[in-house]
Amino acid sequence: MANLTIAASEASFVRLFNAIRDNFTFADADSADFGPFTASYDVAFHLENGNVDLRGDNTVKIDELDIKWDKLDLSLGIDIPSICIGGWCIIPTPFGCALRLPKICIFDDDPDIAITLPLGGLVSEVSLTGRLVMRHFDNPARPPGMNAWDAQDAVPSLASEWRLFFHDPIVDIDPIDVGDTVGDLLEAAVNAAVDNLLFFLPGWARDIVKGILGPVVDLVRAILDIPDDIQEWISDLLNVSFGLLDIIAQFIIDYFGDKTALTAIEDPYPLLPETTNPNNFGPSMLILVKIPIRKLNVFNNDVEMILEADIG
């Protein structure tokens, strides 16, 4: 039977979780070659809100946890087939061409145009379900031969601890669903990129190139093999092709499951602090009183979190 039992309300656990949530940040970037085009992403987000529910089966569920995208940039590099114009003879003679228009070839690079679609400002949701566990931590920086008591006295940061973790959470994330205006963003970005590429051409040449290309966004859609729903294509590119959803899920599992303690309890635990003796007899100082925690377990029901410890 445990020597000590402590219960903490669900509201107390919520405060612990909120502190960990508010320190969570995620940033990542990657690129890949998909054959007819290249793509890259640069993303960052933080977490807000979330409902915490202690449940009677000794699990904890956190839902409606918002992923607030601080940055969600998708960049596309597109290779447009080369086009050559000009070179036509404008003064023919029996002996050949006396004067030709200059011949200009464009879209020789790969990629020819690079565009970035700023998709930030979205909100996604994630939920987590797991169990609480306590783990004992012996600071590896503690010098050999120094016990936990001496280490705690000498350098408080070397103290041993019992740490509370949200163990092995199951994570469920809503797919990244870009806004329905992404088609307009793509069209505007492509047209602007092509205009920038053609800036050096005289007006007549620019008109010919655009006539050959036709609606540029339709050409780009054909190159990228984009179906009618641009929104779905971009969401699949991020979620499936890049696997960004899996990367985020694993990061959240690592952060909440193993890398970040919800709280920590010193071991041995300072029971009474060192204080000045208020009496006129006995020692002038009362020494620090600490108790070792031999075993510490945690469980919960639907209203509170309970800690049970063996001390002494």
C-alpha positions in Angstrom: 0.0 0.0 0.0 1.4 3.4 -0.9 2.6 5.7 1.8 1.3 8.9 0.2 -1.6 9.6 -2.2 -2.1 12.9 -3.9 -5.0 13.8 -6.1 -5.1 16.7 -8.6 -8.2 17.9 -10.3 -8.8 17.9 -14.0 -8.4 21.7 -14.0 -4.9 21.3 -12.5 -4.0 18.8 -15.3 -5.3 21.3 -17.9 -2.9 23.9 -16.6 0.0 21.5 -16.9 -1.0 20.7 -20.5 -1.5 24.3 -21.5 2.0 25.2 -20.4 3.4 22.4 -22.6 1.2 23.3 -25.5 2.2 27.0 -25.4 5.9 26.0 -25.7 5.3 23.8 -28.8 6.6 25.1 -32.2 7.1 23.2 -35.4 9.1 24.3 -38.5 10.1 22.2 -41.5 11.2 22.5 -45.1 11.8 20.0 -47.9 11.9 19.7 -51.7 11.5 17.0 -54.2 11.7 16.4 -58.0 8.4 15.1 -59.4 9.6 14.8 -63.0 7.8 17.5 -65.0 8.1 19.8 -62.0 9.9 20.4 -58.7 8.2 21.3 -55.5 9.2 22.5 -52.1 7.5 23.5 -48.9 8.4 25.8 -46.0 6.1 25.5 -43.0 5.7 26.6 -39.4 2.9 26.4 -36.9 2.0 26.5 -33.2 -0.8 25.0 -31.2 -3.8 26.7 -29.5 -6.9 25.8 -27.6 -7.7 22.1 -27.1 -10.2 20.3 -24.7 -8.7 18.0 -22.1 -10.8 15.1 -20.9 -9.6 12.7 -18.1 -11.5 9.5 -18.8 -12.6 6.6 -16.6 -10.6 4.0 -18.5 -7.3 5.6 -17.2 -6.7 7.5 -20.5 -6.6 11.1 -21.4 -8.0 12.6 -24.5 -7.2 16.0 -26.0 -9.3 17.1 -28.9 -10.0 20.3 -30.9 -6.4 21.2 -30.5 -5.8 23.8 -33.2 -2.8 23.8 -35.6 -2.3 27.5 -36.4 -0.2 27.8 -39.5 2.2 30.7 -39.2 3.7 29.8 -42.5 2.6 27.4 -45.2 4.4 28.2 -48.4 4.4 25.8 -51.4 6.8 26.5 -54.2 6.6 25.0 -57.7 9.3 25.0 -60.3 7.8 24.4 -63.8 9.6 23.5 -67.1 7.8 25.1 -70.0 8.7 23.7 -73.5 11.1 26.0 -75.4 9.7 28.4 -77.9 11.6 30.2 -80.7 10.2 33.1 -82.6 11.7 35.5 -85.2 14.3 34.7 -87.7 11.9 35.3 -90.5 13.2 36.8 -93.7 11.8 40.3 -94.3 14.0 41.2 -97.3 14.4 38.2 -99.6 16.7 38.5 -102.7 17.5 36.0 -105.5 20.8 35.4 -103.7 19.3 34.7 -100.3 17.9 36.7 -97.4 19.2 40.2 -97.1 17.6 40.9 -93.7 16.0 38.7 -91.1 14.2 39.5 -87.9 16.2 38.5 -84.9 15.5 34.9 -83.6 14.7 34.7 -79.9 14.4 31.4 -78.0 12.9 31.4 -74.5 12.0 28.9 -71.8 15.4 27.1 -72.2 15.9 26.8 -68.4 14.7 24.0 -66.1 12.7 25.1 -64.3 11.6 28.1 -66.4 9.4 29.6 -63.8 9.3 29.3 -60.0 6.3 30.4 -58.1 5.4 30.4 -54.4 1.9 30.0 -53.1 1.5 31.5 -49.6 -1.2 29.2 -48.1 -0.8 30.3 -44.5 -3.5 31.5 -42.2 -5.2 28.1 -42.2 -6.4 26.2 -39.2 -6.2 22.4 -38.9 -7.1 20.2 -35.9 -5.4 17.4 -34.1 -6.4 15.1 -31.3 -4.4 13.0 -28.9 -5.3 10.0 -26.8 -2.8 8.4 -24.3 -2.0 7.4 -20.8 0.0 9.1 -18.1 3.2 7.6 -16.8 5.9 8.6 -14.3 9.5 8.0 -15.1 12.5 8.4 -12.8 15.3 10.6 -14.2 18.9 10.4 -12.9 20.8 13.4 -14.3 23.7 12.0 -16.4 25.7 15.1 -15.6 26.0 14.1 -12.0 29.6 13.2 -11.2 30.5 9.6 -10.4 30.4 8.8 -6.7 28.0 11.7 -5.9 24.6 10.5 -4.6 21.3 12.2 -5.4 21.3 14.0 -2.0 24.7 15.5 -2.4 24.1 16.5 -6.0 20.9 18.2 -5.1 22.7 20.2 -2.4 25.7 21.1 -4.5 24.0 22.0 -7.8 20.2 22.0 -7.8 20.1 21.4 -11.6 21.8 18.0 -10.9 18.9 16.7 -8.8 17.1 13.5 -9.7 13.5 13.8 -10.7 10.2 11.9 -11.2 8.8 13.2 -14.5 5.2 13.0 -15.7 4.7 12.1 -19.4 1.7 11.7 -21.7 2.8 8.3 -22.8 2.7 7.0 -26.4 -0.2 9.2 -27.6 -2.3 8.2 -30.6 -2.5 11.2 -32.9 -5.2 12.0 -35.4 -4.7 15.1 -37.6 -7.1 16.6 -40.1 -5.6 16.7 -43.6 -4.2 20.0 -44.7 -7.1 21.5 -46.7 -6.0 24.5 -48.6 -8.5 27.3 -49.3 -10.7 27.3 -52.4 -9.0 30.5 -53.6 -5.8 28.6 -54.4 -6.7 28.3 -58.0 -6.8 32.1 -58.3 -3.5 32.3 -56.4 -1.9 29.8 -58.9 -3.2 31.7 -62.0 -2.0 35.1 -60.7 1.4 33.7 -59.8 1.9 31.9 -63.1 0.9 34.9 -65.2 3.1 37.2 -63.2 6.0 34.8 -63.5 5.6 34.6 -67.3 5.3 38.4 -67.7 8.6 38.7 -65.7 10.3 36.2 -68.0 9.2 38.1 -71.2 10.0 41.6 -69.9 13.0 41.9 -72.3 11.0 41.1 -75.4 9.7 43.8 -77.7 5.9 44.1 -77.7 5.4 42.3 -81.0 7.4 39.3 -79.7 5.6 39.2 -76.4 2.2 39.1 -78.1 3.4 36.2 -80.3 4.7 34.2 -77.4 1.5 34.7 -75.4 -0.5 33.7 -78.5 1.5 30.5 -78.8 1.1 29.7 -75.1 -2.6 30.5 -75.0 -4.0 30.7 -71.4 -0.7 30.1 -69.5 -2.4 28.6 -66.5 -4.0 26.0 -68.7 -0.5 25.1 -70.0 0.8 24.8 -66.5 -2.1 22.7 -65.4 -1.3 20.3 -68.3 2.4 20.2 -67.4 1.6 19.5 -63.8 -1.2 17.1 -64.7 -3.6 19.0 -62.4 -7.2 17.8 -62.5 -10.1 20.1 -62.4 -9.8 20.5 -58.6 -6.6 22.4 -58.0 -7.4 22.6 -54.3 -7.4 18.8 -54.0 -4.3 18.4 -56.1 -2.3 20.8 -53.8 -3.7 19.2 -50.7 -2.6 15.8 -52.0 0.9 17.1 -52.9 1.4 18.3 -49.3 -0.4 15.5 -47.4 0.5 12.5 -49.6 3.4 13.2 -51.9 5.5 15.0 -49.3 4.0 13.0 -46.4 3.9 16.2 -44.4 1.0 14.9 -42.3 3.0 11.9 -41.2 6.0 14.1 -40.4 3.8 16.4 -38.2 2.1 13.5 -36.5 5.5 11.9 -35.5 6.8 15.2 -34.3 3.7 15.7 -32.1 4.0 12.1 -30.8 7.7 12.6 -29.9 7.1 16.0 -28.3 4.1 15.0 -26.1 5.1 11.4 -25.6 8.7 11.2 -24.8 10.6 14.5 -25.1 8.6 16.9 -22.9 7.6 16.2 -19.3 4.3 17.7 -18.2 5.8 18.3 -14.8 8.7 17.1 -12.6 9.1 16.3 -8.9 12.5 16.5 -7.2 13.8 13.3 -5.7 14.6 13.5 -2.8 11.7 15.9 -2.3 12.3 19.1 -0.2 9.7 18.7 2.5 10.7 21.6 4.7 13.0 24.4 3.6 16.0 25.7 5.5 14.7 28.5 7.7 15.8 30.7 10.6 14.7 29.3 14.0 12.1 31.7 15.4 12.7 30.4 19.0 15.2 31.8 21.4 16.6 28.3 22.2 18.1 25.6 20.0 20.1 26.1 16.8 19.7 29.4 15.0 18.9 27.7 11.7 16.5 24.8 11.0 18.0 22.5 8.4 16.4 21.5 5.1 14.2 18.3 5.4 14.0 16.0 2.4 12.4 12.7 1.8 13.3 10.2 -0.9 10.5 9.0 -3.2 11.1 5.3 -3.8 8.3 4.6 -6.1 5.8 7.0 -7.8 2.8 5.9 -9.9 0.1 7.9 -11.6 -3.4 7.1 -12.9 -6.6 8.9 -13.5 -10.3 8.6 -13.4 -12.8 10.9 -15.1 -12.5 13.7 -12.5 -8.9 13.7 -11.2 -5.3 12.6 -11.6 -3.9 10.6 -8.7 -0.3 10.1 -7.6 0.7 7.3 -5.3 4.2 7.2 -3.8 6.3 5.1 -1.5 8.6 7.4 0.6 11.3 7.0 3.1 
